Amino acid sequence: MAESIGLQSASKGGEMPVIKVIEIIGTSESSWEDAAAVAVSKATKTIHNITGAEVIAQTAKVENGAIREYRTTLHVAFALDA
C-alpha cells in the first residue's frame, strides 16, 4: 500500500517526512474514474502536499434499475508540514 499512495523512503542523509492518510469519497454522474478525480481535485483545495491516492472501493447509487451516481472511496496521502 505504501508505494500505491506515493510514500517514498528518505534519501541518504535526508529526513523522512511524516505522512498522513485520510479517507475521502468522490461522486460523479458519469463514472467511477471521474468520481475519483473530483475527490482529489476538491481535496487539493484544502490539503497541500498530496503525494498519492489509492482507490479503496467503488459503489453506486441505483434508481429504477439504472446507476444515477458513481461513488469512489480513496485513501489520500499527504506530507505534514515540518
ZIGI-V538882 format. One record per pair of residues at least 12 apart in sequence whose ideal C-beta (glycine too) atoms are under 8 Angstrom apart, sorted by the first residue. I is the first residue (numbers start at 1). J is the second residue. Records with the same first field share a line. If there is no record, write none. Layout:
I: J / J
//
This chain:
1: 54 / 75
4: 52 / 54
5: 21 / 51 / 52 / 53 / 54 / 75 / 76 / 77
6: 50 / 51 / 52 / 53 / 77
7: 19 / 51 / 52 / 77
8: 51
17: 79 / 80 / 82
18: 79 / 80
19: 51 / 77 / 78 / 79 / 80
20: 77 / 78 / 80
21: 75 / 76 / 77
22: 47 / 75 / 76 / 78
23: 56 / 73 / 74 / 75 / 76
24: 39 / 43 / 73 / 74 / 76
25: 39 / 71 / 72 / 73 / 74
26: 38 / 39 / 40 / 42 / 71 / 72 / 74
27: 69 / 70 / 71 / 72
28: 69 / 70 / 72
29: 68 / 69 / 70
30: 70
31: 70
32: 55 / 58 / 60 / 70 / 71 / 72
33: 72
34: 70
35: 58 / 70 / 71 / 72
36: 53 / 55 / 72 / 74
39: 53 / 72 / 74 / 76
40: 53 / 74 / 76
43: 76
47: 76 / 78
48: 78
49: 78 / 79 / 80 / 81
50: 76 / 77 / 78
51: 77 / 78 / 79
52: 76 / 77
53: 74 / 75 / 76 / 77
54: 74 / 75 / 77
55: 72 / 73 / 74
56: 73 / 74 / 75
57: 72 / 73
58: 70 / 71 / 72 / 73
59: 71 / 73
//
